[in-house]
């Protein structure tokens, strides 16, 4: 039933006028928010931790904006495969790419073949629209190689993999045999960016970090990949922005995204144990993404437990 609904959405959504889709998904967001579902309550609990400056009423208002941002992501996902390159380009703006990422990809040292390009491990959070960023990244930066959470039923996971392939993203199933080795091999081969959504640990082998003053459990993947493939690790944050004028007309939408490429995380001393090097690298990207989460909280689509206290103290209403 769920799989059929997604198939219909991907098939029918591009045929619906943009304004109608925006209105529909805003209504879905608002109804979900008003019902204060389990996901909304978790979103508010996460927001309360990262935004201690807000009172209960402020968190409630922020969670409404967060649900609208979350539903905007899904609305765009259902139509992304039907966009042309001009529309995708108009929806994306970058910061820090030329300074922080491009030098690591365009290898021009002595003896380097002109066709040889580097790779990078990118640590992302559930911020903004990462699929749109990936669709833009393959033609403009380098082919995108990543992993995807295994969904049930399997047919639904296959649909998401096919969808991402249609927009230029190669997605491997998280938990499949040899997935990490395939990521390392791809990064070593070069001419790749490997973005990994890592602000939530799905493996039970994550790293405990400080996220905006609270202990949290995140994935070790970006740091481990950077060490094993000998590539730089960059935190990457994505948030929505309003579009106006010619750019809005070209995008076919009032919303675009800003992709911020932060400076590469400093590589820890190689004499340290591997686990400690991974911990320090991970804390480095978490610090950078934490600043973006605090600044663009409504675009942080975290409706699951991520903070250690919540992981260890589950309640029936959590």
N, C-alpha and C positions, 0 to 999 in steps of 0.2 A: 504493500500500500504506500509506504513512504517512498520507495524507489519510484513507483509510478508517478507520484506527485512531483518528484524532482524532474523526471523525464518530461512531464507536461510543462513544468515551469520553464525549463531550458528551451523547450520547443515553442511555447506560446508567448513568453515574456517579451522577446524581441519584436513581436508584432503589435504589442500594446503601446500606445503613445506614452512617451516619457513622463509627462505630467500626471497621467492616470496611474502609472506604476508608483510614482513618488507618493501620491495620495494614498494608494492602497497600502503600501508598506509602512507609511507613517501611522495609519489607522491600526495596523497589526501591532506595531511597536507600542502605541499608546494603550491598546486594550491589554496587551501582555503586562505593561507597566502598572496599569490600574488594578489588575488582578493580583499583583504582587506575588508572582509565581516564585518557585524555588530558585530559579536562575536569577530573577530580579533581586531577591533577598541576598543572594550571594554576591551579586554585582555591587549592591549597596554596602555590604560588609567590607568588600575589598576597597571600594572607594573611600570608606570612612577611615581606613588605615592609611591610605596614601594622601588623603586630604584632611588632616586634623584641624585645619583652619575653618572647616565648614561645620555648621550645626546640623541637626537631624533634618530640618526643612531644606537646608542647602544640599545635603546628600540626596534627598528625595528628588529635588529638581535636577540634580546632576545625573541621577540614574535614568530619568526620563530622556534626557539628551543622549545618554549612553545607549539606551535601547533604540532610539532613532538612528544613531550611528551604526549600531549592530545590524539593524534591518536594512540600512542603506548598503552595507556590505553585501548582504544576500541579494538585494535587488540588482546590484551591479553584477554580481556573480552570474545571475541568470541571463544577463544580456551581454556579458563581456565577449563571448565568442562571436557575437554578431557585429561588433564594432570594427570599423576599418582603422588602419594605422594612423590616419589623421586625427580621428577622434581620441584614440588612446594617447597620442602625443600631446594633444591639447589638455588632457586631464592630468598630466604628470608634470611636476616641477621638482627639481632636485637641488639639494644644498650639500656642499662638501665633496661632490664626486671628483671634480678635477684635482682637488688638493689631496684628498684622503684615500681614494680608491684607484683612480686611473693610473698613477705611477706604478702601482703594484701589478697591473695587468699589462701595460705597455712596456715590455722588457726591451731595452735598447742598449744593454751593456756590450762591452767588447766581445766579439765572437758569437753574439746572440743572433740566430737566424731571424730574418725579418718577419717570417710568418709565426714565430714563436710568441705566445702570450702567456701571461701568468694566470693565477687563480687566487681566490680569496674565500675565506670562511666568514659568513655574515650571520651575526646573531640578531634575530628579530623577535619582537614581541607580538602579541595579538593586538596590533595597533593599526587602525585605518583599514585599507584594502590591500593586503599583501598579494593577492592574485593579480590585481591591476598592476602593481609594481613589478611582478614577475613577467607579465605580458609585455610591459615596456622594456624590461631589462634585457631580454634575449636579443632583440634587434639592435639595441643601443649600447649595451655594455658587453655582454658575453652570454653564451647559452646558460640557462638556469638549470641546475641539478639540485633536487631537494628530496625530502621524505614527506610522506603524508600519513596521518593517523589512520589506522585500520578501522573502518566503519562496518557496522552491521545493518542489514545483511551484506554479504560480500558483493552483491550486484551494485549496491550503492557506492561502495568504495571504488569499484571498477568505473563507475560513472564519473566520479570525481577525478580519477586518474586520467580518463579519456578527456574530460573537460580541460584539465591542466595541459595535457598534451596538445590540445587544439589551440591553445594560446601560447605555445612555445615553451612549456615547462615540463621537464622530465621529473616525475615524482615516483619514488620508490616506496614500497610499503614498510612503514615503521614496524620493526619486530621480525621482518623476514630474514632468513638466513643470509649472511653475507652483505647486509645493507651497508653497514659502516665501512666495510672493506671496499665496497663499490664507490662510496663517497670519497674515500681516501684516494682510490685509483683515479677517479675523475678529476680530483683536484691536482694530483701529481701530473696528470696528462696535460693540464693547462687549458687556457681559453675557456674557463668555467668560473661562474660564481655559484657558491653553494649556500643559499640562505636557509636557515633553520629556525622555525618557530620554537623558541626555547624558554619562554617565561613560565612554562608549566612542565613539570617532569612527568612523563608518561611511562617511565621504565622502572621506577623504584630504585634507580641507581644514580639519582641526581646529586646535585651539589647544594649544600646549605649556604645561603648567602644573606647579606643584609640588603633588603629592598626598602629604601626610604625609612629606615629606622626599625624595620620589623624583619624577623627571621623568615625566610622563604625557601622553598625547594624548587630549583630550576634544573634544566637539562645540562648535562656535561658535554653534549655533542659538539657545539661550536669550538670549544676549547680543545677537546681531544682531537678533532679534525685538524685544527691549526697546527698542533704539535706533530701529529703523525704524518701530515702531508707537507709540513714545513711551509705553510702559507700564512699570510697575515690574518688576524681576526679583527673584524670591524663591527661595532654595534651599528645597527640601522634602525631608525625610527620612522614611522609613517603616520601622518595625521591628515585629516580632511581640511580643505579650505574652500571658501566660496569663490566661484568664478564669475567674472563680469565681462561685458562687452564682447569683443571679437573672440576672445578665448572661450567664453561660454557658448557662443554660437558654434564654434568649431568643435567643441566637446560634445555638444548636444545634451548638456547637463549643467545644472548650476553648481555641481560639486566636482572638485578635483582633489588630488592628493599631493602632499609634499613628502619626498623621500629624503631624509637627512642621513648622510654617511658621516658618522663620527670618526675621529682619529683612530687608527689601529691601536689596540690594547698593547701596552708594553709587554714584551716577552720576558717572563721571569728567568732568573739565573738557572742555567741548565744543570747546575749541580744539585738543585733541589729535587726531592722525590717527585715523581710524576703526578701523584695525587695532589700535592701542594701546588705544583705549577698549574694544574687544571683549575684548582680552587681560586688561585689568584687571577688567572685569565678570566674566569667566569665572573668573579666579583667586579672585574674591570668593566665588562660589557654591561653588567647589571647596573652599575653606577650611572653609566651614560643613558641607558634606557629609562632608568628611574627618573631622571630629570625630565625626559619627554613625557612620561606617564603623569608626573605631577603637573606639567604644563598643559597637556592635552588629555586630561583624564577621561572625558566623555568618549574618546576614540579608543580607549583600552577595553576591548571586548572580553573581559575576564569574568565569565559567569561560573567558574569552577573554583575549587579550593586551590590556593597556591601558597598561603602563609602557613608556616609550621604549626602554629597554635591551632589553626582550623583543621589541619591534617591529623593532629593528634587528639583533638577533642571534637568528635563528630556528635551532633545532636539530631534528633528526629526532624527538626525544622531547618537545619543548616543546609 
